[in-house]
Amino acid sequence: LRESAFMIEPVENQREPMKDTASLLEVAITSHQQNELENAETLYATILALEPNHFVATHLLGVLKNQRGDFQAAAQLLTEALRLNPRSAMAHLNMGITLWKLNRSEEALRHYQYSLILKPDHPETLMNYALAFHSLHRNEEALASLDKLLAILPEAPDALLNRGIILQELHRPGDALISFERALAVNPEDPGILLNLGIALGELNRPQEAIARFDQALTNQPDFPEALYHRGFVMHGQGRYEAALADYQGALTLRPQWTDALANRATVLHLTHRYEEALAHLEQVLVISPDLPVGLLNCGIVLRD
């Protein structure tokens, strides 16, 4: 699924901080929004040295730490921010995102729920709520959150894309196709939308239309291994083996350790009686994943033949 962004602007009214910290905060937020993270971090730290209980600086420093991949430090700072202001919807949202990044999705859900109590129709929170449900394999609840978001913003392309992906996982490719087409109408050049639209068309046994969408995705983003792989998969299903081999190889050039692409290329090599090449691919699969059942099975079949 496509992730949602952090919220970095302070939105709650706070008590007026000291004049010096107010000026520093303005510069810090501008630097943060312009992705000048090192400067913003220094300024937030300076504010907290002057005023240790400054909610906004604590909150946004937590967001910044998360953006830099320091999730544990982010969680500590956001915990402190929520101690200072437990009714901040944005702090609950950003705490939820942090916990989700730490693979603590159940805890993330609780913070999203608090955030939605405070701001019931907040699109970013609804999107992240859906992501947490999805990571827990609770796809029906993820879908409900996205539907609520789309009732507020009917043309939100990332929500439409994620909705389609979840419908695919629920084995509803026809409904997924409708969602992807709506997303594409809003953002017609998006390679990710084109990719998923192609996958849905392939599942609906519309191979030529699927290939056309993969072609569009690759025109817009030539180094797109997933589009090459899925176009190869459709070519493979049509018996266009040389085209499939070329696409699988293109995907592997971009992602050399991709076991699915290696295994599928091995299958096509096997079908075209190129047994030694097929075996080499499968042996590579088993180096990466020694206990992969399909790798062991297919390796045995090729050795038998």
C-alpha positions as CSV (number, residue, x, y, z in Angstrom):
1,L,0.0,0.0,0.0
2,R,1.0,3.6,-0.5
3,E,1.9,5.2,2.8
4,S,0.5,8.5,4.0
5,A,2.6,11.5,5.1
6,F,3.4,12.7,8.6
7,M,1.7,15.9,9.7
8,I,4.4,18.4,10.6
9,E,2.5,21.6,11.1
10,P,1.4,22.5,14.7
11,V,-2.3,22.8,14.6
12,E,-3.4,23.0,18.2
13,N,-3.5,26.4,20.0
14,Q,-0.8,26.4,22.7
15,R,0.0,28.9,25.4
16,E,2.2,31.7,24.1
17,P,5.8,30.6,24.4
18,M,8.7,32.9,25.3
19,K,9.5,35.4,22.6
20,D,12.8,33.8,21.7
21,T,11.4,30.3,21.3
22,A,8.5,31.7,19.2
23,S,11.0,33.1,16.7
24,L,13.1,29.9,16.8
25,L,10.0,27.7,16.3
26,E,9.0,29.6,13.2
27,V,12.4,29.1,11.6
28,A,12.5,25.5,12.7
29,I,9.1,24.6,11.2
30,T,10.1,26.4,7.9
31,S,13.3,24.3,7.8
32,H,11.4,21.1,8.6
33,Q,8.8,21.7,5.8
34,Q,11.6,22.4,3.4
35,N,13.3,19.1,4.4
36,E,16.3,20.8,6.0
37,L,16.2,18.3,8.7
38,E,19.5,18.8,10.3
39,N,18.9,22.5,10.8
40,A,15.4,21.9,12.1
41,E,16.6,19.3,14.6
42,T,19.2,21.7,15.9
43,L,16.5,24.4,16.3
44,Y,14.0,22.1,18.1
45,A,16.8,21.0,20.5
46,T,17.6,24.7,21.2
47,I,14.0,25.5,22.0
48,L,13.8,22.5,24.3
49,A,16.9,23.6,26.1
50,L,15.2,27.0,26.7
51,E,11.8,25.6,27.5
52,P,11.8,21.8,28.2
53,N,8.0,21.4,28.3
54,H,7.5,23.0,24.9
55,F,4.8,20.8,23.3
56,V,5.2,21.8,19.7
57,A,9.0,21.4,19.6
58,T,8.8,18.0,21.4
59,H,6.1,16.9,19.0
60,L,7.8,18.0,15.8
61,L,11.2,16.7,16.9
62,G,9.5,13.3,17.3
63,V,8.2,13.5,13.8
64,L,11.6,14.5,12.5
65,K,13.3,11.6,14.3
66,N,10.9,9.3,12.7
67,Q,11.6,10.8,9.2
68,R,15.3,10.1,9.9
69,G,14.5,6.5,10.7
70,D,15.2,6.7,14.5
71,F,11.9,5.2,15.5
72,Q,12.7,4.5,19.1
73,A,13.7,8.1,19.8
74,A,10.6,9.3,17.9
75,A,8.4,7.1,20.1
76,Q,10.0,8.5,23.3
77,L,9.5,12.1,22.1
78,L,5.9,11.6,21.0
79,T,5.1,9.9,24.3
80,E,6.4,13.0,26.1
81,A,4.5,15.3,23.7
82,L,1.3,13.4,24.6
83,R,2.0,13.8,28.3
84,L,2.2,17.5,27.7
85,N,-0.9,17.6,25.6
86,P,-3.0,14.4,25.6
87,R,-5.7,16.0,23.5
88,S,-3.6,16.7,20.4
89,A,-5.1,14.8,17.5
90,M,-1.9,15.3,15.4
91,A,0.3,14.0,18.1
92,H,-1.8,10.8,18.4
93,L,-1.7,10.5,14.6
94,N,2.1,10.8,14.5
95,M,2.5,8.4,17.5
96,G,0.4,5.9,15.6
97,I,2.6,6.2,12.5
98,T,5.7,5.8,14.6
99,L,4.3,2.6,16.3
100,W,3.2,1.2,12.9
101,K,6.8,1.7,11.7
102,L,7.9,-0.2,14.8
103,N,5.6,-3.1,13.8
104,R,3.4,-2.3,16.8
105,S,0.2,-2.0,14.8
106,E,-2.3,-2.9,17.6
107,E,-0.9,0.0,19.7
108,A,-0.9,2.3,16.6
109,L,-4.7,1.5,16.1
110,R,-5.4,2.9,19.6
111,H,-3.7,6.2,18.9
112,Y,-5.5,6.5,15.6
113,Q,-8.8,5.9,17.4
114,Y,-8.0,8.7,19.9
115,S,-7.1,11.0,17.0
116,L,-10.4,10.2,15.3
117,I,-12.3,11.0,18.5
118,L,-10.7,14.4,18.4
119,K,-10.9,14.9,14.6
120,P,-13.5,12.4,13.3
121,D,-13.1,13.2,9.6
122,H,-9.4,13.7,9.3
123,P,-8.2,12.1,6.0
124,E,-4.6,11.4,7.0
125,T,-5.7,9.6,10.1
126,L,-8.3,7.6,8.2
127,M,-5.6,6.6,5.7
128,N,-3.1,5.5,8.4
129,Y,-5.9,3.7,10.3
130,A,-6.5,1.7,7.1
131,L,-2.7,0.9,6.8
132,A,-2.6,-0.4,10.4
133,F,-5.7,-2.6,9.8
134,H,-4.1,-3.9,6.6
135,S,-0.8,-4.8,8.3
136,L,-2.9,-6.9,10.8
137,H,-4.7,-8.6,7.9
138,R,-8.0,-7.0,8.9
139,N,-8.8,-6.0,5.4
140,E,-12.6,-5.4,5.8
141,E,-11.9,-2.8,8.5
142,A,-9.2,-1.3,6.4
143,L,-11.7,-1.0,3.6
144,A,-14.2,0.7,5.8
145,S,-11.7,3.3,6.9
146,L,-10.8,4.0,3.2
147,D,-14.5,4.2,2.3
148,K,-15.0,6.8,5.0
149,L,-12.0,8.8,3.7
150,L,-13.4,8.7,0.2
151,A,-16.8,9.9,1.4
152,I,-14.9,13.0,2.4
153,L,-12.5,13.2,-0.5
154,P,-14.0,11.2,-3.4
155,E,-11.0,11.8,-5.7
156,A,-8.1,11.1,-3.3
157,P,-5.9,9.0,-5.6
158,D,-3.8,7.2,-2.9
159,A,-6.9,6.2,-1.1
160,L,-8.5,4.9,-4.3
161,L,-5.2,3.0,-5.1
162,N,-5.0,1.4,-1.6
163,R,-8.7,0.6,-1.7
164,G,-8.1,-1.3,-5.0
165,I,-5.1,-3.2,-3.6
166,I,-7.2,-4.3,-0.6
167,L,-10.1,-5.4,-2.9
168,Q,-7.5,-7.4,-4.9
169,E,-6.4,-9.2,-1.7
170,L,-10.1,-9.9,-0.9
171,H,-10.3,-11.6,-4.3
172,R,-12.6,-8.9,-5.8
173,P,-10.8,-8.0,-9.0
174,G,-13.8,-6.4,-10.6
175,D,-14.4,-4.0,-7.7
176,A,-10.6,-3.4,-7.6
177,L,-10.6,-2.5,-11.2
178,I,-13.3,0.2,-10.7
179,S,-11.2,1.7,-7.8
180,F,-8.0,1.7,-9.9
181,E,-9.8,3.3,-12.9
182,R,-11.2,6.1,-10.6
183,A,-7.6,6.7,-9.3
184,L,-6.2,6.8,-12.8
185,A,-8.9,9.4,-13.9
186,V,-7.4,11.6,-11.2
187,N,-3.7,10.8,-11.8
188,P,-3.4,9.3,-15.3
189,E,0.4,9.2,-15.4
190,D,1.0,7.4,-12.0
191,P,3.0,4.2,-12.7
192,G,1.8,2.6,-9.5
193,I,-1.9,3.0,-10.5
194,L,-1.2,1.7,-14.0
195,L,0.7,-1.3,-12.6
196,N,-2.2,-2.3,-10.3
197,L,-4.8,-1.6,-13.0
198,G,-2.8,-4.0,-15.3
199,I,-2.7,-6.7,-12.5
200,A,-6.5,-6.5,-12.1
201,L,-7.1,-6.7,-15.9
202,G,-4.8,-9.8,-16.0
203,E,-6.8,-11.4,-13.2
204,L,-10.0,-10.7,-15.2
205,N,-8.5,-12.5,-18.2
206,R,-8.1,-9.3,-20.3
207,P,-4.4,-9.8,-21.2
208,Q,-4.1,-7.3,-24.0
209,E,-5.5,-4.5,-21.9
210,A,-3.3,-5.5,-19.0
211,I,-0.2,-5.4,-21.2
212,A,-1.2,-2.0,-22.5
213,R,-1.3,-0.7,-18.9
214,F,2.1,-2.2,-18.1
215,D,3.5,-0.6,-21.2
216,Q,2.2,2.8,-20.0
217,A,3.7,2.3,-16.6
218,L,7.1,1.5,-18.1
219,T,6.9,4.5,-20.5
220,N,6.4,6.7,-17.4
221,Q,9.0,4.8,-15.3
222,P,11.3,2.6,-17.3
223,D,13.2,1.2,-14.2
224,F,10.0,-0.3,-12.7
225,P,10.7,-4.0,-11.9
226,E,7.2,-4.8,-10.8
227,A,5.8,-3.7,-14.1
228,L,8.3,-5.8,-16.0
229,Y,7.6,-8.8,-13.8
230,H,3.8,-8.6,-14.2
231,R,4.0,-7.9,-17.9
232,G,6.3,-11.0,-18.1
233,F,3.7,-13.0,-16.2
234,V,0.9,-12.1,-18.6
235,M,3.2,-12.9,-21.6
236,H,4.1,-16.2,-20.0
237,G,0.4,-17.1,-19.6
238,Q,-0.2,-16.3,-23.3
239,G,2.7,-18.6,-24.4
240,R,4.8,-15.7,-25.5
241,Y,7.9,-17.2,-23.9
242,E,10.7,-15.1,-25.4
243,A,8.9,-11.9,-24.4
244,A,8.3,-13.3,-20.9
245,L,11.9,-14.3,-20.5
246,A,13.0,-10.8,-21.5
247,D,10.7,-9.1,-19.0
248,Y,11.6,-11.4,-16.2
249,Q,15.3,-10.7,-16.9
250,G,14.6,-7.0,-16.9
251,A,13.0,-7.3,-13.5
252,L,16.0,-9.3,-12.2
253,T,18.4,-6.8,-13.6
254,L,16.8,-4.2,-11.3
255,R,16.1,-6.7,-8.4
256,P,18.6,-9.5,-8.6
257,Q,17.4,-11.4,-5.5
258,W,13.7,-11.5,-6.4
259,T,12.9,-15.2,-5.9
260,D,9.5,-15.0,-7.7
261,A,11.1,-13.6,-10.8
262,L,13.8,-16.2,-10.7
263,A,11.4,-19.0,-10.2
264,N,9.0,-17.9,-13.0
265,R,11.9,-17.4,-15.4
266,A,13.0,-20.9,-14.5
267,T,9.5,-22.2,-15.4
268,V,9.6,-20.6,-18.8
269,L,13.2,-21.9,-19.4
270,H,11.9,-25.3,-18.5
271,L,9.0,-25.1,-20.9
272,T,11.4,-24.2,-23.7
273,H,13.6,-27.2,-22.8
274,R,16.5,-25.0,-21.5
275,Y,17.0,-27.2,-18.5
276,E,20.5,-26.2,-17.4
277,E,19.5,-22.5,-17.4
278,A,16.3,-23.3,-15.5
279,L,18.3,-25.3,-12.9
280,A,20.8,-22.5,-12.4
281,H,17.9,-20.1,-11.7
282,L,16.3,-22.5,-9.2
283,E,19.6,-23.1,-7.5
284,Q,19.9,-19.3,-7.0
285,V,16.4,-19.3,-5.5
286,L,17.5,-22.0,-3.0
287,V,20.6,-20.0,-2.1
288,I,18.3,-17.1,-1.2
289,S,15.5,-19.2,0.4
290,P,16.9,-22.7,1.1
291,D,13.5,-24.1,2.5
292,L,11.2,-22.5,-0.1
293,P,8.8,-25.3,-1.1
294,V,8.2,-24.2,-4.6
295,G,11.9,-23.8,-5.2
296,L,12.6,-27.3,-4.0
297,L,9.7,-28.8,-5.9
298,N,10.6,-27.1,-9.2
299,C,14.3,-27.9,-8.8
300,G,13.3,-31.6,-8.4
301,I,11.1,-31.5,-11.5
302,V,13.8,-30.0,-13.7
303,L,16.4,-32.5,-12.4
304,R,13.9,-35.3,-13.2
305,D,13.4,-34.1,-16.7
